[in-house]
């Protein structure tokens, strides 16, 4: 993502800077990990990608104060990412879309609506 609001979530949390993060957050996830998983067709279903996307906000909420700016940013990025996944759009800057299975499902839905 090229949005400034997403910058804190582009790469894994620096454990040198935040050593307690690994003790507080059991399932760390970031945009680079999600992007790599899309590129490697790791996600078999949209729900799996949505699961990871939701953890961006969940992890921020666990590690930070509930109404802090970083939590608000995490929620915004999560909502945007969930919307992208739900609509089956291309993930920005990767050139990688949703897995073939999801594209086929969307094509089937479109065919039944006409």
N, CA, C and O atoms as CSV, one atom per row, in Angstrom:
chain,resi,resn,atom,element,x,y,z
A,1,UNK,N,N,0.843,-1.173,0.000
A,1,UNK,CA,C,0.000,0.000,0.000
A,1,UNK,C,C,0.889,1.236,0.000
A,1,UNK,O,O,1.974,1.238,0.580
A,2,UNK,N,N,0.428,2.249,-0.636
A,2,UNK,CA,C,1.200,3.482,-0.664
A,2,UNK,C,C,0.603,4.553,0.237
A,2,UNK,O,O,1.086,5.685,0.247
A,3,UNK,N,N,-0.426,4.223,0.983
A,3,UNK,CA,C,-1.053,5.171,1.881
A,3,UNK,C,C,-0.159,5.417,3.099
A,3,UNK,O,O,0.368,4.473,3.687
A,4,UNK,N,N,0.007,6.682,3.471
A,4,UNK,CA,C,0.828,7.020,4.635
A,4,UNK,C,C,0.272,6.391,5.908
A,4,UNK,O,O,1.031,6.023,6.804
A,5,UNK,N,N,-1.043,6.268,5.989
A,5,UNK,CA,C,-1.667,5.697,7.174
A,5,UNK,C,C,-1.247,4.231,7.367
A,5,UNK,O,O,-1.298,3.716,8.484
A,6,UNK,N,N,-0.842,3.572,6.304
A,6,UNK,CA,C,-0.463,2.155,6.365
A,6,UNK,C,C,1.004,1.933,6.703
A,6,UNK,O,O,1.407,0.797,6.951
A,7,UNK,N,N,1.803,2.977,6.720
A,7,UNK,CA,C,3.250,2.838,6.926
A,7,UNK,C,C,3.643,1.979,8.129
A,7,UNK,O,O,4.549,1.157,7.996
A,8,UNK,N,N,3.009,2.127,9.295
A,8,UNK,CA,C,3.429,1.303,10.435
A,8,UNK,C,C,3.178,-0.195,10.248
A,8,UNK,O,O,3.690,-1.012,11.014
A,9,UNK,N,N,2.405,-0.549,9.247
A,9,UNK,CA,C,2.000,-1.940,9.064
A,9,UNK,C,C,2.618,-2.586,7.824
A,9,UNK,O,O,2.294,-3.724,7.488
A,10,UNK,N,N,3.491,-1.873,7.159
A,10,UNK,CA,C,4.078,-2.359,5.908
A,10,UNK,C,C,5.015,-3.539,6.140
A,10,UNK,O,O,5.071,-4.451,5.315
A,11,UNK,N,N,5.746,-3.539,7.241
A,11,UNK,CA,C,6.729,-4.585,7.537
A,11,UNK,C,C,6.478,-5.113,8.949
A,11,UNK,O,O,5.758,-4.490,9.729
A,12,UNK,N,N,7.066,-6.245,9.271
A,12,UNK,CA,C,6.904,-6.777,10.631
A,12,UNK,C,C,7.382,-5.770,11.687
A,12,UNK,O,O,8.254,-4.940,11.427
A,13,UNK,N,N,6.797,-5.865,12.862
A,13,UNK,CA,C,7.188,-5.005,13.981
A,13,UNK,C,C,8.643,-5.286,14.324
A,13,UNK,O,O,9.058,-6.442,14.406
A,14,UNK,N,N,9.407,-4.231,14.521
A,14,UNK,CA,C,10.824,-4.341,14.880
A,14,UNK,C,C,10.936,-4.784,16.337
A,14,UNK,O,O,10.646,-4.012,17.251
A,15,UNK,N,N,11.353,-6.018,16.544
A,15,UNK,CA,C,11.433,-6.562,17.904
A,15,UNK,C,C,12.603,-5.978,18.688
A,15,UNK,O,O,12.642,-6.090,19.913
A,16,UNK,N,N,13.550,-5.362,18.002
A,16,UNK,CA,C,14.620,-4.654,18.712
A,16,UNK,C,C,14.054,-3.403,19.372
A,16,UNK,O,O,14.445,-3.034,20.479
A,17,UNK,N,N,13.134,-2.766,18.676
A,17,UNK,CA,C,12.519,-1.541,19.185
A,17,UNK,C,C,11.395,-1.848,20.174
A,17,UNK,O,O,11.200,-1.111,21.140
A,18,UNK,N,N,10.655,-2.936,19.935
A,18,UNK,CA,C,9.524,-3.316,20.791
A,18,UNK,C,C,9.693,-4.777,21.219
A,18,UNK,O,O,8.975,-5.645,20.724
A,19,UNK,N,N,10.620,-5.059,22.120
A,19,UNK,CA,C,10.919,-6.458,22.479
A,19,UNK,C,C,9.748,-7.216,23.115
A,19,UNK,O,O,9.690,-8.442,23.010
A,20,UNK,N,N,8.839,-6.533,23.756
A,20,UNK,CA,C,7.711,-7.227,24.399
A,20,UNK,C,C,6.604,-7.592,23.418
A,20,UNK,O,O,5.679,-8.322,23.774
A,21,UNK,N,N,6.689,-7.094,22.189
A,21,UNK,CA,C,5.637,-7.341,21.202
A,21,UNK,C,C,5.395,-8.841,21.011
A,21,UNK,O,O,4.246,-9.282,20.965
A,22,UNK,N,N,6.445,-9.607,20.901
A,22,UNK,CA,C,6.312,-11.050,20.661
A,22,UNK,C,C,5.667,-11.766,21.841
A,22,UNK,O,O,5.075,-12.831,21.666
A,23,UNK,N,N,5.771,-11.204,23.024
A,23,UNK,CA,C,5.161,-11.812,24.201
A,23,UNK,C,C,3.672,-11.456,24.315
A,23,UNK,O,O,2.891,-12.216,24.887
A,24,UNK,N,N,3.291,-10.308,23.771
A,24,UNK,CA,C,1.918,-9.819,23.880
A,24,UNK,C,C,1.062,-10.287,22.710
A,24,UNK,O,O,-0.115,-10.603,22.884
A,25,UNK,N,N,1.651,-10.331,21.521
A,25,UNK,CA,C,0.910,-10.625,20.287
A,25,UNK,C,C,1.265,-12.039,19.806
A,25,UNK,O,O,2.380,-12.273,19.341
A,26,UNK,N,N,0.322,-12.976,19.916
A,26,UNK,CA,C,0.623,-14.359,19.544
A,26,UNK,C,C,0.654,-14.633,18.037
A,26,UNK,O,O,1.276,-15.603,17.605
A,27,UNK,N,N,-0.006,-13.793,17.232
A,27,UNK,CA,C,-0.081,-14.019,15.791
A,27,UNK,C,C,0.256,-12.725,15.060
A,27,UNK,O,O,-0.639,-12.043,14.562
A,28,UNK,N,N,1.539,-12.384,14.994
A,28,UNK,CA,C,1.903,-11.144,14.311
A,28,UNK,C,C,1.672,-11.246,12.806
A,28,UNK,O,O,1.952,-12.272,12.185
A,29,UNK,N,N,1.159,-10.169,12.242
A,29,UNK,CA,C,0.923,-10.114,10.798
A,29,UNK,C,C,1.123,-8.674,10.345
A,29,UNK,O,O,0.884,-7.735,11.104
A,30,UNK,N,N,1.557,-8.513,9.120
A,30,UNK,CA,C,1.799,-7.186,8.544
A,30,UNK,C,C,1.454,-7.242,7.062
A,30,UNK,O,O,1.188,-8.313,6.518
A,31,UNK,N,N,1.462,-6.091,6.421
A,31,UNK,CA,C,1.067,-6.031,5.003
A,31,UNK,C,C,2.033,-6.779,4.093
A,31,UNK,O,O,1.609,-7.358,3.093
A,32,UNK,N,N,3.320,-6.779,4.419
A,32,UNK,CA,C,4.287,-7.514,3.585
A,32,UNK,C,C,3.998,-9.016,3.628
A,32,UNK,O,O,4.093,-9.704,2.612
A,33,UNK,N,N,3.649,-9.509,4.801
A,33,UNK,CA,C,3.310,-10.928,4.940
A,33,UNK,C,C,2.044,-11.261,4.162
A,33,UNK,O,O,1.984,-12.268,3.457
A,34,UNK,N,N,1.040,-10.413,4.296
A,34,UNK,CA,C,-0.210,-10.634,3.563
A,34,UNK,C,C,0.042,-10.578,2.068
A,34,UNK,O,O,-0.474,-11.413,1.324
A,35,UNK,N,N,0.825,-9.610,1.614
A,35,UNK,CA,C,1.142,-9.496,0.187
A,35,UNK,C,C,1.863,-10.744,-0.303
A,35,UNK,O,O,1.526,-11.278,-1.359
A,36,UNK,N,N,2.858,-11.216,0.456
A,36,UNK,CA,C,3.604,-12.416,0.059
A,36,UNK,C,C,2.678,-13.630,-0.008
A,36,UNK,O,O,2.815,-14.483,-0.885
A,37,UNK,N,N,1.749,-13.692,0.917
A,37,UNK,CA,C,0.806,-14.816,0.910
A,37,UNK,C,C,-0.109,-14.765,-0.305
A,37,UNK,O,O,-0.452,-15.808,-0.861
A,38,UNK,N,N,-0.509,-13.573,-0.725
A,38,UNK,CA,C,-1.283,-13.458,-1.964
A,38,UNK,C,C,-0.428,-13.867,-3.157
A,38,UNK,O,O,-0.882,-14.626,-4.013
A,39,UNK,N,N,0.783,-13.380,-3.220
A,39,UNK,CA,C,1.665,-13.677,-4.355
A,39,UNK,C,C,1.956,-15.166,-4.470
A,39,UNK,O,O,2.111,-15.688,-5.574
A,40,UNK,N,N,2.031,-15.852,-3.329
A,40,UNK,CA,C,2.312,-17.287,-3.315
A,40,UNK,C,C,1.055,-18.140,-3.287
A,40,UNK,O,O,1.121,-19.356,-3.104
A,41,UNK,N,N,-0.083,-17.499,-3.468
A,41,UNK,CA,C,-1.391,-18.165,-3.453
A,41,UNK,C,C,-1.580,-19.025,-2.211
A,41,UNK,O,O,-2.104,-20.137,-2.275
A,42,UNK,N,N,-1.143,-18.487,-1.089
A,42,UNK,CA,C,-1.278,-19.136,0.212
A,42,UNK,C,C,-2.739,-19.232,0.624
A,42,UNK,O,O,-3.173,-20.236,1.187
A,43,UNK,N,N,-3.491,-18.175,0.337
A,43,UNK,CA,C,-4.900,-18.127,0.737
A,43,UNK,C,C,-5.752,-18.916,-0.247
A,43,UNK,O,O,-5.782,-18.614,-1.440
A,44,UNK,N,N,-6.439,-19.923,0.261
A,44,UNK,CA,C,-7.315,-20.721,-0.592
A,44,UNK,C,C,-8.721,-20.138,-0.658
A,44,UNK,O,O,-9.466,-20.368,-1.611
A,45,UNK,N,N,-9.060,-19.383,0.373
A,45,UNK,CA,C,-10.392,-18.775,0.448
A,45,UNK,C,C,-10.243,-17.330,0.898
A,45,UNK,O,O,-9.307,-17.003,1.628
A,46,UNK,N,N,-11.141,-16.473,0.479
A,46,UNK,CA,C,-11.106,-15.081,0.933
A,46,UNK,C,C,-11.148,-14.967,2.456
A,46,UNK,O,O,-10.544,-14.056,3.022
A,47,UNK,N,N,-11.847,-15.870,3.117
A,47,UNK,CA,C,-11.949,-15.816,4.580
A,47,UNK,C,C,-10.583,-15.929,5.248
A,47,UNK,O,O,-10.368,-15.341,6.308
A,48,UNK,N,N,-9.666,-16.667,4.652
A,48,UNK,CA,C,-8.320,-16.801,5.225
A,48,UNK,C,C,-7.566,-15.474,5.150
A,48,UNK,O,O,-6.874,-15.097,6.097
A,49,UNK,N,N,-7.697,-14.771,4.037
A,49,UNK,CA,C,-7.067,-13.457,3.895
A,49,UNK,C,C,-7.728,-12.450,4.835
A,49,UNK,O,O,-7.054,-11.603,5.421
A,50,UNK,N,N,-9.042,-12.549,4.972
A,50,UNK,CA,C,-9.757,-11.656,5.884
A,50,UNK,C,C,-9.326,-11.900,7.326
A,50,UNK,O,O,-9.244,-10.956,8.112
A,51,UNK,N,N,-9.057,-13.126,7.677
A,51,UNK,CA,C,-8.571,-13.476,9.011
A,51,UNK,C,C,-7.275,-12.723,9.307
A,51,UNK,O,O,-7.141,-12.099,10.360
A,52,UNK,N,N,-6.322,-12.782,8.376
A,52,UNK,CA,C,-5.055,-12.073,8.564
A,52,UNK,C,C,-5.269,-10.563,8.613
A,52,UNK,O,O,-4.665,-9.871,9.433
A,53,UNK,N,N,-6.118,-10.064,7.745
A,53,UNK,CA,C,-6.376,-8.619,7.723
A,53,UNK,C,C,-6.931,-8.144,9.064
A,53,UNK,O,O,-6.545,-7.085,9.559
A,54,UNK,N,N,-7.815,-8.909,9.635
A,54,UNK,CA,C,-8.394,-8.524,10.929
A,54,UNK,C,C,-7.349,-8.515,12.043
A,54,UNK,O,O,-7.465,-7.759,13.008
A,55,UNK,N,N,-6.341,-9.352,11.903
A,55,UNK,CA,C,-5.301,-9.384,12.927
A,55,UNK,C,C,-4.444,-8.126,12.935
A,55,UNK,O,O,-3.816,-7.828,13.951
A,56,UNK,N,N,-4.399,-7.382,11.837
A,56,UNK,CA,C,-3.679,-6.095,11.872
A,56,UNK,C,C,-4.250,-5.204,12.971
A,56,UNK,O,O,-3.504,-4.662,13.786
A,57,UNK,N,N,-5.560,-5.056,12.990
A,57,UNK,CA,C,-6.209,-4.222,14.004
A,57,UNK,C,C,-6.171,-4.890,15.371
A,57,UNK,O,O,-5.907,-4.231,16.377
A,58,UNK,N,N,-6.427,-6.166,15.413
A,58,UNK,CA,C,-6.435,-6.883,16.684
A,58,UNK,C,C,-5.082,-6.785,17.388
A,58,UNK,O,O,-5.017,-6.554,18.595
A,59,UNK,N,N,-4.019,-6.961,16.634
A,59,UNK,CA,C,-2.674,-6.874,17.216
A,59,UNK,C,C,-2.385,-5.470,17.724
A,59,UNK,O,O,-1.814,-5.303,18.801
A,60,UNK,N,N,-2.772,-4.473,16.964
A,60,UNK,CA,C,-2.565,-3.087,17.395
A,60,UNK,C,C,-3.347,-2.806,18.674
A,60,UNK,O,O,-2.852,-2.125,19.572
A,61,UNK,N,N,-4.553,-3.323,18.753
A,61,UNK,CA,C,-5.378,-3.125,19.948
A,61,UNK,C,C,-4.792,-3.828,21.165
A,61,UNK,O,O,-4.865,-3.307,22.277
A,62,UNK,N,N,-4.213,-5.003,20.962
A,62,UNK,CA,C,-3.612,-5.746,22.068
A,62,UNK,C,C,-2.370,-5.052,22.612
A,62,UNK,O,O,-2.144,-5.034,23.822
A,63,UNK,N,N,-1.567,-4.482,21.722
A,63,UNK,CA,C,-0.263,-3.963,22.137
A,63,UNK,C,C,-0.303,-2.491,22.545
A,63,UNK,O,O,0.560,-2.038,23.297
A,64,UNK,N,N,-1.279,-1.750,22.067
A,64,UNK,CA,C,-1.326,-0.301,22.289
A,64,UNK,C,C,-2.554,0.096,23.094
A,64,UNK,O,O,-3.427,-0.724,23.376
A,65,UNK,N,N,-2.602,1.368,23.454
A,65,UNK,CA,C,-3.776,1.910,24.149
A,65,UNK,C,C,-4.983,1.839,23.206
A,65,UNK,O,O,-4.836,2.056,22.004
A,66,UNK,N,N,-6.167,1.539,23.735
A,66,UNK,CA,C,-7.346,1.300,22.886
A,66,UNK,C,C,-7.687,2.401,21.879
A,66,UNK,O,O,-8.064,2.088,20.750
A,67,UNK,N,N,-7.567,3.657,22.245
A,67,UNK,CA,C,-7.978,4.730,21.339
A,67,UNK,C,C,-6.784,5.535,20.827
A,67,UNK,O,O,-6.919,6.706,20.474
A,68,UNK,N,N,-5.629,4.903,20.790
A,68,UNK,CA,C,-4.426,5.589,20.327
A,68,UNK,C,C,-4.456,5.764,18.807
A,68,UNK,O,O,-5.184,5.052,18.115
A,69,UNK,N,N,-3.674,6.702,18.292
A,69,UNK,CA,C,-3.629,6.917,16.836
A,69,UNK,C,C,-3.233,5.661,16.053
A,69,UNK,O,O,-3.753,5.427,14.963
A,70,UNK,N,N,-2.326,4.858,16.593
A,70,UNK,CA,C,-1.898,3.660,15.868
A,70,UNK,C,C,-3.033,2.649,15.751
A,70,UNK,O,O,-3.138,1.947,14.746
A,71,UNK,N,N,-3.882,2.572,16.771
A,71,UNK,CA,C,-5.033,1.672,16.718
A,71,UNK,C,C,-6.047,2.172,15.699
A,71,UNK,O,O,-6.611,1.382,14.943
A,72,UNK,N,N,-6.278,3.466,15.674
A,72,UNK,CA,C,-7.205,4.027,14.673
A,72,UNK,C,C,-6.682,3.777,13.263
A,72,UNK,O,O,-7.452,3.445,12.362
A,73,UNK,N,N,-5.375,3.935,13.072
A,73,UNK,CA,C,-4.784,3.670,11.762
A,73,UNK,C,C,-4.927,2.198,11.388
A,73,UNK,O,O,-5.244,1.867,10.246
A,74,UNK,N,N,-4.693,1.328,12.353
A,74,UNK,CA,C,-4.807,-0.111,12.096
A,74,UNK,C,C,-6.228,-0.475,11.682
A,74,UNK,O,O,-6.429,-1.277,10.770
A,75,UNK,N,N,-7.202,0.112,12.348
A,75,UNK,CA,C,-8.601,-0.160,11.989
A,75,UNK,C,C,-8.920,0.328,10.584
A,75,UNK,O,O,-9.619,-0.349,9.830
A,76,UNK,N,N,-8.413,1.490,10.237
A,76,UNK,CA,C,-8.638,2.041,8.901
A,76,UNK,C,C,-8.015,1.147,7.829
A,76,UNK,O,O,-8.655,0.833,6.826
A,77,UNK,N,N,-6.775,0.745,8.045
A,77,UNK,CA,C,-6.087,-0.126,7.089
A,77,UNK,C,C,-6.800,-1.476,6.990
A,77,UNK,O,O,-6.958,-2.024,5.899
A,78,UNK,N,N,-7.226,-2.003,8.127
A,78,UNK,CA,C,-7.945,-3.273,8.130
A,78,UNK,C,C,-9.249,-3.167,7.349
A,78,UNK,O,O,-9.562,-4.042,6.541
A,79,UNK,N,N,-10.004,-2.109,7.584
A,79,UNK,CA,C,-11.263,-1.918,6.852
A,79,UNK,C,C,-11.021,-1.814,5.352
A,79,UNK,O,O,-11.766,-2.388,4.559
A,80,UNK,N,N,-9.994,-1.093,4.966
A,80,UNK,CA,C,-9.662,-0.958,3.550
A,80,UNK,C,C,-9.268,-2.303,2.955
A,80,UNK,O,O,-9.726,-2.672,1.874
A,81,UNK,N,N,-8.428,-3.020,3.658
A,81,UNK,CA,C,-7.981,-4.320,3.168
A,81,UNK,C,C,-9.140,-5.316,3.079
A,81,UNK,O,O,-9.238,-6.071,2.112
A,82,UNK,N,N,-10.007,-5.317,4.073
A,82,UNK,CA,C,-11.177,-6.200,4.020
A,82,UNK,C,C,-12.075,-5.863,2.835
A,82,UNK,O,O,-12.621,-6.757,2.189
A,83,UNK,N,N,-12.223,-4.592,2.557
A,83,UNK,CA,C,-13.024,-4.167,1.413
A,83,UNK,C,C,-12.405,-4.643,0.100
A,83,UNK,O,O,-13.110,-5.118,-0.790
A,84,UNK,N,N,-11.107,-4.515,-0.011
A,84,UNK,CA,C,-10.400,-4.969,-1.216
A,84,UNK,C,C,-10.569,-6.470,-1.399
A,84,UNK,O,O,-10.853,-6.941,-2.500
A,85,UNK,N,N,-10.394,-7.215,-0.315
A,85,UNK,CA,C,-10.519,-8.675,-0.386
A,85,UNK,C,C,-11.953,-9.065,-0.740
A,85,UNK,O,O,-12.177,-9.934,-1.582
A,86,UNK,N,N,-12.909,-8.427,-0.100
A,86,UNK,CA,C,-14.325,-8.736,-0.322
A,86,UNK,C,C,-14.712,-8.525,-1.776
A,86,UNK,O,O,-15.451,-9.322,-2.353
A,87,UNK,N,N,-14.209,-7.444,-2.367
A,87,UNK,CA,C,-14.566,-7.135,-3.758
A,87,UNK,C,C,-13.688,-7.873,-4.754
A,87,UNK,O,O,-13.953,-7.828,-5.955
A,88,UNK,N,N,-12.657,-8.546,-4.285
A,88,UNK,CA,C,-11.798,-9.293,-5.180
A,88,UNK,C,C,-10.926,-8.425,-6.049
A,88,UNK,O,O,-10.594,-8.802,-7.173
A,89,UNK,N,N,-10.549,-7.260,-5.542
A,89,UNK,CA,C,-9.716,-6.337,-6.307
A,89,UNK,C,C,-8.245,-6.738,-6.242
A,89,UNK,O,O,-7.839,-7.579,-5.440
A,90,UNK,N,N,-7.472,-6.114,-7.108
A,90,UNK,CA,C,-6.034,-6.275,-7.066
A,90,UNK,C,C,-5.500,-5.658,-5.779
A,90,UNK,O,O,-5.968,-4.603,-5.350
A,91,UNK,N,N,-4.531,-6.311,-5.171
A,91,UNK,CA,C,-3.877,-5.751,-3.994
A,91,UNK,C,C,-2.898,-4.697,-4.493
A,91,UNK,O,O,-2.054,-5.010,-5.333
A,92,UNK,N,N,-2.976,-3.463,-4.011
A,92,UNK,CA,C,-2.120,-2.387,-4.513
A,92,UNK,C,C,-0.635,-2.719,-4.447
A,92,UNK,O,O,-0.159,-3.338,-3.495
A,93,UNK,N,N,0.083,-2.294,-5.476
A,93,UNK,CA,C,1.541,-2.403,-5.612
A,93,UNK,C,C,2.057,-3.814,-5.796
A,93,UNK,O,O,3.271,-3.997,-5.886
A,94,UNK,N,N,1.215,-4.806,-5.855
A,94,UNK,CA,C,1.723,-6.154,-6.012
A,94,UNK,C,C,1.446,-6.709,-7.399
A,94,UNK,O,O,2.152,-7.601,-7.869
A,95,UNK,N,N,0.411,-6.177,-8.058
A,95,UNK,CA,C,0.011,-6.762,-9.319
A,95,UNK,C,C,-0.636,-8.121,-9.119
A,95,UNK,O,O,-0.904,-8.844,-10.079
A,96,UNK,N,N,-0.880,-8.454,-7.880
A,96,UNK,CA,C,-1.406,-9.767,-7.545
A,96,UNK,C,C,-2.825,-9.617,-7.041
A,96,UNK,O,O,-3.099,-8.822,-6.142
A,97,UNK,N,N,-3.700,-10.369,-7.612
A,97,UNK,CA,C,-5.084,-10.320,-7.176
A,97,UNK,C,C,-5.413,-11.469,-6.260
A,97,UNK,O,O,-4.538,-12.069,-5.635
A,98,UNK,N,N,-6.663,-11.755,-6.195
A,98,UNK,CA,C,-7.095,-12.861,-5.361
A,98,UNK,C,C,-6.785,-14.171,-6.066
A,98,UNK,O,O,-6.596,-14.183,-7.282
A,99,UNK,N,N,-6.729,-15.266,-5.332
A,99,UNK,CA,C,-6.427,-16.553,-5.948
A,99,UNK,C,C,-7.448,-16.936,-7.017
A,99,UNK,O,O,-8.575,-16.442,-7.031
A,100,UNK,N,N,-7.034,-17.808,-7.888
A,100,UNK,CA,C,-7.855,-18.254,-9.003
A,100,UNK,C,C,-9.197,-18.804,-8.530
A,100,UNK,O,O,-10.222,-18.574,-9.171
A,101,UNK,N,N,-9.195,-19.520,-7.423
A,101,UNK,CA,C,-10.427,-20.093,-6.891
A,101,UNK,C,C,-11.471,-19.011,-6.642
A,101,UNK,O,O,-12.639,-19.191,-6.986
A,102,UNK,N,N,-11.065,-17.891,-6.049
A,102,UNK,CA,C,-11.995,-16.801,-5.754
A,102,UNK,C,C,-12.454,-16.136,-7.052
A,102,UNK,O,O,-13.629,-15.794,-7.184
A,103,UNK,N,N,-11.547,-15.949,-8.009
A,103,UNK,CA,C,-11.927,-15.334,-9.286
A,103,UNK,C,C,-12.990,-16.176,-9.980
A,103,UNK,O,O,-13.944,-15.643,-10.546
A,104,UNK,N,N,-12.820,-17.482,-9.933
A,104,UNK,CA,C,-13.800,-18.376,-10.552
A,104,UNK,C,C,-15.148,-18.273,-9.847
A,104,UNK,O,O,-16.198,-18.279,-10.490
A,105,UNK,N,N,-15.107,-18.180,-8.535
A,105,UNK,CA,C,-16.363,-18.060,-7.772
A,105,UNK,C,C,-17.069,-16.764,-8.134
A,105,UNK,O,O,-18.289,-16.751,-8.300
A,106,UNK,N,N,-16.325,-15.677,-8.257
A,106,UNK,CA,C,-16.910,-14.401,-8.630
A,106,UNK,C,C,-17.483,-14.452,-10.044
A,106,UNK,O,O,-18.549,-13.899,-10.311
A,107,UNK,N,N,-16.765,-15.120,-10.945
A,107,UNK,CA,C,-17.255,-15.241,-12.318
A,107,UNK,C,C,-18.548,-16.044,-12.343
A,107,UNK,O,O,-19.458,-15.737,-13.114
A,108,UNK,N,N,-18.633,-17.065,-11.505
A,108,UNK,CA,C,-19.859,-17.866,-11.417
A,108,UNK,C,C,-21.023,-17.058,-10.891
A,108,UNK,O,O,-22.144,-17.198,-11.381
A,109,UNK,N,N,-20.779,-16.209,-9.899
A,109,UNK,CA,C,-21.832,-15.341,-9.359
A,109,UNK,C,C,-22.329,-14.374,-10.422
A,109,UNK,O,O,-23.532,-14.145,-10.548
A,110,UNK,N,N,-21.412,-13.814,-11.176
A,110,UNK,CA,C,-21.785,-12.854,-12.218
A,110,UNK,C,C,-22.608,-13.547,-13.309
A,110,UNK,O,O,-23.549,-12.964,-13.848
A,111,UNK,N,N,-22.254,-14.774,-13.624
A,111,UNK,CA,C,-22.953,-15.502,-14.676
A,111,UNK,C,C,-24.398,-15.832,-14.253
A,111,UNK,O,O,-25.312,-15.822,-15.077
A,112,UNK,N,N,-24.586,-16.126,-12.948
A,112,UNK,CA,C,-25.922,-16.474,-12.487
A,112,UNK,C,C,-26.823,-15.241,-12.329
A,112,UNK,O,O,-28.046,-15.373,-12.274
A,113,UNK,N,N,-26.233,-14.061,-12.259
A,113,UNK,CA,C,-27.020,-12.839,-12.100
A,113,UNK,C,C,-27.529,-12.298,-13.418
A,113,UNK,O,O,-28.408,-11.436,-13.419
A,114,UNK,N,N,-27.013,-12.768,-14.535
A,114,UNK,CA,C,-27.452,-12.253,-15.835
A,114,UNK,C,C,-28.539,-13.075,-16.435
A,114,UNK,O,O,-29.013,-12.768,-17.528
